Amino acid sequence: MKGARRRLEGHELFYFSTCPYCIRVRLALRRLKLEIPLKNILTHPEYNSELLAGGGEEQVPCLRIENEQGEVRWMYESGDIVRYLERQSGNSA
């Protein structure tokens, strides 16, 4: 199906809507037709707590990546996140 979005399992994006770096990552998700859960840390304080407890920093954007073995990695820099998403989509640009 043309235009279908592909869900990336084991991924979550911590963000807030007016952060320019978060916007960059969210636009990349749309461009790459990828779907992951979005966790707005400003509208849901529990997401901010989750980010701080898991990743250790209250910095967004942050991509939480959990592999099939249950190992978790936290990626904070928007450029790194966009490049990672491009590789996952097969659309390195």
C-alpha positions, 0 to 999 in steps of 0.5 A, a space after each residue: 500500500 503506497 504511503 503506508 507507515 511502518 511501525 518501528 517496534 521497541 522505539 519511543 520518542 520523548 519530545 515536546 512540541 515546540 522544541 526545534 530539534 524535536 520538530 526535526 525528528 518528528 518531520 523525519 519520522 513523517 518523511 520516512 513513513 515511520 511510526 513510533 510512540 511519541 511521549 510529550 514530556 510537558 503534557 505528561 509529567 510521568 513521561 518526563 520522570 520515565 526519561 530521567 529515570 531511564 536515560 538519566 537526562 531531561 533532554 529532548 529529543 530522546 529516542 529510547 531503543 529496546 532491542 529483541 534481547 531487552 537491552 535499552 539504549 537512549 539516543 539524545 542528539 537530533 542529528 544522530 536520531 535522524 540518521 538512525 531512523 534513515 538507516 532503519 527505514 532503508 532511506 539513507 539520504 
